[in-house]
Amino acid sequence: MTEPTSTPVATPAATPTLPDRLSVDPRSPHHVAAVFEKDVGIRLNGKELTNVEEYCISERWVKVPAGGKAVDRKGQPLMIKLKGAVEAFYK
């Protein structure tokens, strides 16, 4: 009755590996919902970015919003592709 309850500890094996290409948009074919159960961080040229919508490590680019309230004809924010050394990691 007085047994201590232990909370399960997440092990590195429990987290899925980060794919080469990942998108935040659930309509994208590159969206993997299981990856977003934990916080994902992105570094571009050694600087951590917090507004990345999509990245590709092998092609060395990230997509970020263009800024402001600019949207395309479907109502999605306009994106800018920034190129450089991309590193994805779990926070």
DSSP file (Angstrom, degrees, kcal/mol; ACC not computed):
  #  RESIDUE AA STRUCTURE BP1 BP2  ACC     N-H-->O    O-->H-N    N-H-->O    O-->H-N    TCO  KAPPA ALPHA  PHI   PSI    X-CA   Y-CA   Z-CA
    1    1 A M              0   0    0      0, 0.0     0, 0.0     0, 0.0     0, 0.0   0.000 360.0 360.0 360.0 -31.1    0.0    0.0    0.0
    2    2 A T        +     0   0    0      2,-0.1     3,-0.0     3,-0.0     0, 0.0   0.003 360.0 141.6-104.2  29.5    2.9    2.4    0.6
    3    3 A E        -     0   0    0      1,-0.1     2,-0.2     0, 0.0     0, 0.0  -0.506  56.7-116.1 -70.7 134.5    4.8    1.3   -2.4
    4    4 A P        -     0   0    0      0, 0.0     2,-0.5     0, 0.0    -1,-0.1  -0.505  25.0-131.0 -70.6 137.5    6.5    4.3   -4.1
    5    5 A T        -     0   0    0     -2,-0.2     2,-0.4    -3,-0.0    -3,-0.0  -0.768  19.7-151.6 -89.7 130.5    5.2    4.9   -7.6
    6    6 A S        -     0   0    0     -2,-0.5     3,-0.0     3,-0.0     0, 0.0  -0.848   6.8-137.0-104.5 137.8    7.9    5.4  -10.1
    7    7 A T        -     0   0    0     -2,-0.4     2,-0.1     1,-0.1    -2,-0.0  -0.731  31.7-105.3 -89.3 139.6    7.5    7.5  -13.2
    8    8 A P        -     0   0    0      0, 0.0     2,-0.5     0, 0.0    -1,-0.1  -0.430  32.0-139.1 -66.3 135.1    8.8    6.0  -16.4
    9    9 A V        -     0   0    0     -2,-0.1     2,-0.3     1,-0.0    -3,-0.0  -0.821  17.4-120.1 -97.2 130.7   12.0    7.6  -17.5
   10   10 A A        -     0   0    0     -2,-0.5    -1,-0.0     2,-0.0     0, 0.0  -0.539  30.0-158.0 -71.4 128.0   12.4    8.3  -21.2
   11   11 A T    >>  -     0   0    0     -2,-0.3     3,-1.3     1,-0.1     4,-0.8  -0.680  30.0-110.9-101.6 159.7   15.4    6.5  -22.6
   12   12 A P  G >4 S+     0   0    0      0, 0.0     3,-0.6     0, 0.0    -1,-0.1   0.817 119.3  59.2 -59.6 -28.4   17.2    7.5  -25.8
   13   13 A A  G 34 S+     0   0    0      1,-0.2     4,-0.1     3,-0.0    -3,-0.0   0.761  98.1  60.2 -71.1 -22.8   15.9    4.3  -27.4
   14   14 A A  G <4 S+     0   0    0     -3,-1.3    -1,-0.2     2,-0.1    -4,-0.0   0.728  91.6  78.2 -77.6 -21.8   12.3    5.5  -26.8
   15   15 A T  S << S-     0   0    0     -4,-0.8    20,-0.1    -3,-0.6     2,-0.1  -0.728  86.6-120.7 -89.7 134.8   12.7    8.7  -28.9
   16   16 A P        -     0   0    0      0, 0.0     2,-0.1     0, 0.0    -2,-0.1  -0.396  33.6-102.0 -70.1 150.8   12.5    8.3  -32.6
   17   17 A T        -     0   0    0      1,-0.1    18,-0.1    -4,-0.1    -4,-0.0  -0.422  40.3-104.1 -70.4 148.5   15.6    9.3  -34.6
   18   18 A L        -     0   0    0     70,-0.1    -1,-0.1    -2,-0.1    70,-0.1  -0.579  38.4-126.9 -75.3 130.8   15.3   12.6  -36.3
   19   19 A P        -     0   0    0      0, 0.0    38,-0.1     0, 0.0     3,-0.1  -0.238  17.7-112.6 -74.2 166.8   14.7   12.3  -40.1
   20   20 A D  S    S+     0   0    0      1,-0.2    37,-2.7    36,-0.1     2,-0.4   0.851 107.1  28.3 -65.6 -35.3   16.8   13.9  -42.8
   21   21 A R  E    S+A   56   0A   0     35,-0.2     2,-0.3    36,-0.1    35,-0.2  -0.996  73.7 171.9-132.0 133.2   13.8   16.1  -43.7
   22   22 A L  E     -A   55   0A   0     33,-1.8    33,-2.1    -2,-0.4     2,-0.4  -0.998  11.8-163.9-144.0 142.3   11.0   17.2  -41.4
   23   23 A S  E     -A   54   0A   0      7,-1.5     9,-0.4    -2,-0.3    31,-0.2  -0.958  19.3-149.8-127.6 146.1    8.1   19.6  -41.6
   24   24 A V  S    S+     0   0    0     29,-2.8    30,-0.1    -2,-0.4    -1,-0.1   0.762  76.2  94.8 -79.5 -27.9    5.9   21.1  -39.0
   25   25 A D    >   -     0   0    0     28,-0.4     3,-1.7     1,-0.2     5,-0.1  -0.522  68.2-150.0 -71.3 119.3    2.9   21.3  -41.3
   26   26 A P  T 3  S+     0   0    0      0, 0.0    -1,-0.2     0, 0.0     5,-0.1   0.678  94.8  62.1 -65.8 -15.8    0.7   18.2  -40.9
   27   27 A R  T 3  S+     0   0    0      3,-0.1    -2,-0.1     2,-0.0    -3,-0.0   0.620  85.6  96.6 -81.6 -12.4   -0.3   18.4  -44.6
   28   28 A S  S X  S-     0   0    0     -3,-1.7     3,-1.3     1,-0.1    -5,-0.1  -0.481  77.5-133.6 -77.9 145.3    3.2   17.9  -45.7
   29   29 A P  T 3  S+     0   0    0      0, 0.0    -1,-0.1     0, 0.0    -2,-0.0   0.635 107.0  61.0 -69.6 -11.7    4.5   14.4  -46.7
   30   30 A H  T 3  S+     0   0    0     -5,-0.1    -7,-1.5    -8,-0.0     2,-0.5   0.228  77.3 113.9 -98.8  13.0    7.6   15.1  -44.6
   31   31 A H    <   -     0   0    0     -3,-1.3     2,-0.5    -9,-0.2    -7,-0.1  -0.753  41.7-176.1 -87.6 126.2    5.6   15.5  -41.3
   32   32 A V    >>  -     0   0    0     -2,-0.5     3,-0.9    -9,-0.4     4,-0.7  -0.945   8.7-166.1-123.2 106.6    6.2   12.8  -38.7
   33   33 A A  G >4 S+     0   0    0     -2,-0.5     3,-0.8     1,-0.2     4,-0.2   0.824  83.1  63.7 -65.1 -32.9    4.0   13.3  -35.7
   34   34 A A  G >4 S+     0   0    0      1,-0.2     3,-1.1     2,-0.2    -1,-0.2   0.810  96.6  58.7 -63.3 -29.6    5.9   11.0  -33.4
   35   35 A V  G X4 S+     0   0    0     -3,-0.9     3,-1.1     1,-0.2    -1,-0.2   0.833  97.6  60.7 -67.9 -32.0    9.0   13.2  -33.6
   36   36 A F  G << S+     0   0    0     -3,-0.8    -1,-0.2    -4,-0.7    -2,-0.2   0.364  75.4  90.0 -83.7   6.6    7.1   16.2  -32.2
   37   37 A E  G <  S+     0   0    0     -3,-1.1     2,-0.3    -4,-0.2    -1,-0.3   0.768  96.4  39.7 -68.9 -23.9    6.2   14.5  -28.9
   38   38 A K  S <  S-     0   0    0     -3,-1.1     2,-0.3    -4,-0.2     0, 0.0  -0.824 106.2 -89.8-116.9 160.9    9.5   16.0  -27.7
   39   39 A D        -     0   0    0     -2,-0.3    52,-2.2     1,-0.0     2,-0.4  -0.536  40.2-154.2 -72.2 133.9   10.9   19.4  -28.3
   40   40 A V  E     -D   90   0B   0     -2,-0.3     2,-0.3    50,-0.2    50,-0.2  -0.924   5.5-159.1-111.4 133.3   13.1   19.6  -31.4
   41   41 A G  E     -D   89   0B   0     48,-3.8    48,-2.3    -2,-0.4     2,-0.4  -0.848   0.8-158.5-111.2 150.0   15.8   22.2  -31.9
   42   42 A I  E     -DE  88  49B   0      7,-0.7     7,-2.6    -2,-0.3     2,-0.4  -0.993   2.4-165.5-129.3 131.9   17.4   23.3  -35.1
   43   43 A R  E     -DE  87  48B   0     44,-2.9    44,-2.3    -2,-0.4     2,-0.5  -0.965   0.3-168.0-115.0 134.3   20.8   25.0  -35.5
   44   44 A L  E >  S-DE  86  47B   0      3,-2.7     3,-1.7    -2,-0.4    42,-0.2  -0.980  79.8 -17.5-121.2 116.7   21.8   26.8  -38.7
   45   45 A N  T 3  S-     0   0    0     40,-2.7    -1,-0.1    -2,-0.5    41,-0.1   0.857 129.8 -52.5  54.3  39.3   25.4   27.7  -39.0
   46   46 A G  T 3  S+     0   0    0     39,-0.4     2,-0.5     1,-0.2    -1,-0.3   0.371 116.4 111.2  84.1  -4.4   25.8   27.2  -35.2
   47   47 A K  E <   -E   44   0B   0     -3,-1.7    -3,-2.7     0, 0.0     2,-0.4  -0.901  67.6-127.8-107.5 127.8   22.9   29.6  -34.3
   48   48 A E  E     -E   43   0B   0     -2,-0.5     2,-0.4    -5,-0.2    -5,-0.2  -0.579  23.2-159.4 -76.9 128.9   19.8   28.0  -32.8
   49   49 A L  E     -E   42   0B   0     -7,-2.6    -7,-0.7    -2,-0.4     3,-0.2  -0.868  14.7-171.7-108.3 141.8   16.6   29.0  -34.6
   50   50 A T  S    S+     0   0    0     -2,-0.4    -1,-0.1     1,-0.1    -7,-0.0   0.497  78.3  59.2-108.8  -6.1   13.1   28.8  -33.0
   51   51 A N        +     0   0    0     14,-0.0     2,-0.3     0, 0.0    -1,-0.1   0.003  66.4 140.5-114.5  29.0   10.9   29.6  -36.0
   52   52 A V        -     0   0    0     -3,-0.2    12,-0.2     1,-0.2     3,-0.1  -0.577  25.1-179.2 -77.0 129.4   11.9   26.8  -38.4
   53   53 A E  S    S+     0   0    0     10,-3.1   -29,-2.8     1,-0.4   -28,-0.4   0.754  70.5   1.0 -95.2 -32.2    8.9   25.3  -40.4
   54   54 A E  E     -AB  23  63A   0      9,-1.2     9,-3.1   -31,-0.2    -1,-0.4  -0.989  64.1-172.9-155.2 149.1   10.8   22.7  -42.4
   55   55 A Y  E     -AB  22  62A   0    -33,-2.1   -33,-1.8    -2,-0.3     2,-0.3  -0.975  12.9-163.1-143.0 159.2   14.4   21.5  -42.7
   56   56 A C  E  >> -AB  21  61A   0      5,-2.4     5,-1.9    -2,-0.3     4,-0.5  -0.928   3.0-168.8-141.7 116.5   16.6   19.2  -44.8
   57   57 A I  T >45S+     0   0    0    -37,-2.7     3,-0.6    -2,-0.3    29,-0.3   0.926  86.8  49.0 -72.6 -45.2   20.0   18.2  -43.4
   58   58 A S  T 345S+     0   0    0      1,-0.2    -1,-0.2   -38,-0.2   -37,-0.1   0.844 116.8  41.6 -67.7 -33.6   21.4   16.6  -46.6
   59   59 A E  T 345S-     0   0    0      2,-0.1    -1,-0.2    24,-0.0    -2,-0.2   0.506 108.1-129.5 -91.2  -4.7   20.4   19.5  -48.8
   60   60 A R  T <<5 +     0   0    0     -3,-0.6    24,-2.0    -4,-0.5     2,-0.3   0.922  62.0 114.7  61.7  53.8   21.6   22.0  -46.1
   61   61 A W  E   < -BC  56  83A   0     -5,-1.9    -5,-2.4    22,-0.2     2,-0.3  -0.987  42.5-163.6-147.3 158.5   18.5   24.3  -45.9
   62   62 A V  E     -BC  55  82A   0     20,-2.3    20,-2.9    -2,-0.3     2,-0.5  -0.964  17.6-136.2-134.0 152.7   15.7   25.4  -43.5
   63   63 A K  E     +BC  54  81A   0     -9,-3.1   -10,-3.1    -2,-0.3    -9,-1.2  -0.955  26.6 173.4-112.3 128.7   12.5   27.2  -44.3
   64   64 A V  E     - C   0  80A   0     16,-2.4    16,-3.1    -2,-0.5   -12,-0.1  -0.908  41.7 -85.6-127.4 155.9   11.4   30.1  -42.0
   65   65 A P  E     - C   0  79A   0      0, 0.0    14,-0.3     0, 0.0     3,-0.1  -0.320  34.2-126.6 -60.8 145.0    8.5   32.5  -42.3
   66   66 A A        -     0   0    0     12,-3.2    13,-0.1     4,-0.2     3,-0.1   0.621  54.2-111.0 -70.1 -12.7    9.3   35.6  -44.4
   67   67 A G  S >  S+     0   0    0     11,-0.3     3,-1.0     1,-0.3    -1,-0.2  -0.095  76.6  43.6 100.4 158.8    8.2   37.9  -41.5
   68   68 A G  T 3  S-     0   0    0      1,-0.2    -1,-0.3    -3,-0.1    -2,-0.0  -0.311 110.8 -53.0  68.3-152.9    5.3   40.1  -41.1
   69   69 A K  T 3  S+     0   0    0     -3,-0.1     2,-0.2     2,-0.1    -1,-0.2   0.085  82.2 143.9-110.6  22.2    1.9   39.1  -42.1
   70   70 A A    <   +     0   0    0     -3,-1.0     8,-1.8     8,-0.1     2,-0.3  -0.459  23.1 175.1 -68.4 127.8    2.6   38.1  -45.7
   71   71 A V  B     -F   77   0C   0      6,-0.3    -2,-0.1    -2,-0.2     2,-0.0  -0.924  27.1-119.8-130.7 156.5    0.6   35.1  -46.7
   72   72 A D    >   -     0   0    0      4,-3.1     3,-1.7    -2,-0.3     6,-0.1  -0.178  47.7 -84.6 -82.9-174.9    0.2   33.2  -50.0
   73   73 A R  T 3  S+     0   0    0      1,-0.3    -1,-0.1     2,-0.1    -2,-0.0   0.655 129.6  54.6 -70.4 -13.8   -3.2   32.8  -51.8
   74   74 A K  T 3  S-     0   0    0      2,-0.2    -1,-0.3     3,-0.0     0, 0.0   0.382 120.7-105.8 -97.1   2.2   -4.1   29.8  -49.7
   75   75 A G  S <  S+     0   0    0     -3,-1.7    -2,-0.1     1,-0.3     3,-0.0   0.520  77.4 132.6  88.8   5.7   -3.5   31.7  -46.4
   76   76 A Q        -     0   0    0      1,-0.1    -4,-3.1     3,-0.0    -1,-0.3  -0.662  64.6-100.1 -88.9 146.1   -0.2   30.1  -45.5
   77   77 A P  B     -F   71   0C   0      0, 0.0    -6,-0.3     0, 0.0     2,-0.2  -0.344  40.0-106.6 -65.0 144.5    2.7   32.3  -44.4
   78   78 A L        -     0   0    0     -8,-1.8   -12,-3.2   -11,-0.2   -11,-0.3  -0.487  38.8-145.8 -70.0 140.9    5.3   33.0  -47.0
   79   79 A M  E     -C   65   0A   0    -14,-0.3     2,-0.4    -2,-0.2   -16,-0.0  -0.820  10.2-153.9-114.2 149.1    8.6   31.1  -46.4
   80   80 A I  E     -C   64   0A   0    -16,-3.1   -16,-2.4    -2,-0.3     2,-0.7  -0.969  16.6-136.9-117.2 136.3   12.2   31.9  -47.1
   81   81 A K  E     -C   63   0A   0     -2,-0.4     2,-0.4   -18,-0.2   -18,-0.2  -0.846  19.4-166.2 -95.8 118.3   14.8   29.1  -47.6
   82   82 A L  E     -C   62   0A   0    -20,-2.9   -20,-2.3    -2,-0.7     2,-0.3  -0.873   8.3-149.4-103.8 136.7   18.0   29.8  -45.7
   83   83 A K  E     +C   61   0A   0     -2,-0.4     2,-0.3   -22,-0.2   -22,-0.2  -0.812  41.3  85.5-111.1 148.1   21.1   27.7  -46.6
   84   84 A G  S    S-     0   0    0    -24,-2.0     2,-0.6    -2,-0.3    -2,-0.0  -0.965  81.6 -25.4 158.8-168.5   23.9   26.6  -44.4
   85   85 A A        -     0   0    0     -2,-0.3   -40,-2.7     2,-0.0     2,-0.4  -0.629  62.3-159.8 -75.3 117.3   25.1   23.8  -42.0
   86   86 A V  E     +D   44   0B   0     -2,-0.6     2,-0.4   -29,-0.3   -42,-0.2  -0.847  13.3 179.8-105.6 133.9   21.9   22.3  -40.5
   87   87 A E  E     -D   43   0B   0    -44,-2.3   -44,-2.9    -2,-0.4     2,-0.4  -0.992   7.7-164.0-134.0 125.2   21.9   20.4  -37.2
   88   88 A A  E     +D   42   0B   0     -2,-0.4     2,-0.3   -46,-0.2   -46,-0.2  -0.875  18.7 160.4-109.1 142.8   18.7   18.9  -35.7
   89   89 A F  E     -D   41   0B   0    -48,-2.3   -48,-3.8    -2,-0.4     2,-0.4  -0.986  40.7-106.1-155.1 158.8   18.6   17.7  -32.0
   90   90 A Y  E      D   40   0B   0     -2,-0.3   -50,-0.2   -50,-0.2   -75,-0.0  -0.752 360.0 360.0 -86.9 137.7   16.2   17.0  -29.2
   91   91 A K              0   0    0    -52,-2.2   -51,-0.1    -2,-0.4    -1,-0.1   0.443 360.0 360.0 -81.7 360.0   16.1   19.6  -26.4
